[in-house]
Amino acid sequence: MLDHITTPTLLLDETKCRRNIRMMADKANRNNNGLRPHFKTHQSAQVGEWFRETGTTAITVSSLTMARYFADHGWNDIMVAIPVNIREMELVNDLAARIKLHLVAVNIETVEALAQQLRHPVNIWLKIDTGYRRTGILPHSHEELDLIVDLIGQSDKLHFTGVLAHDGHTYKQTDKDAIRTIHHTTVFLLHLVRDRYKARFPELQVSIGDTPSCSILETIAGVDEIRPGNYVFYDLTQQHIGSCAFEQIAVCMACPVIAKHPERNELIVHGGSVHFSKDSLPQPDGTVIFGRVVELSDNGWPAPLEGIEVVSLSQEHGTVRASKELFDKYKIGDLMGILPIHSCLTADLMKGYVTLDGKQLEHLSGIAFR
């Protein structure tokens, strides 16, 4: 299979991927959590079918366009986990007419627009900012929350379903106890909000969604559902955090070696920021890397090699610095395997996958939008 690769290609190890999917499904079952995996990482109808095989029926996406894509492939319980873009109300109504649609709100203006323009019922979740500080309503903003909840309660099209959070600040941690603390704080704050409205809305649910917490914690209590996404592939960032082992990373870039510079022990690969993104990973010596090198074979790849790593990216070029021994190992025209820092962005940029047995799998970004 590798002999047929001529340009930068994103390889997918189906066995590792399916194992990751099963691992999280089993954990959700053990903890009696609903599992609503975030499909923004893979964005592939074919990969989505692997989730169905473990019993997944509800999913999370990051845009209304992505919701439409998966609705067209038979998914009928979909949460769009980004605050509603009210300029897309036509698409909201189209989706609400044919699936169980869950929308996220963080302000009263959005709820007002939905109440006025919806033609079909939707489920509304309030996003609570429990520490990430990206967006969301602060848990103690009682006046703001009360106004929004009252407006939801007055609408016959809005069903107040629950409160949710995304602990994106776990991505800045490498200490498991710190991640546990963030998780427990978030669950506590979400319960404070839910309890304020539970008498009026007794079926309110609590939902959390970040791969580090869901991967590291064995016991996930006090939540009705979890929404991790990156675990389907994992990546070097997740390994750095402690969410996974190298052996669980299920995607790898295959990049042709196009130049060698022995005076500085650097190789140039065809594979740059338009393939990997510009995400980097800090190193103990204060430098950053943009990927780690593995040995590729038709059976996949092992853990990264020591003494060789991607040290810079430009648009189409990647610069790989190596020890003398590893530098001499590669020749012009060889394929170099590189594990990505951020698999979600790499997959989005590459617009498709090739499995180890040569199957082509689609990605939403590689399909022309209607």
Summary of the structure (lengths in Angstrom):
residues: 370
radius of gyration: 22.0
end to end distance: 33.0
largest distance: 71.9
contacts: 1258
relative contact order: 0.15
helix: 37%
strand: 26%
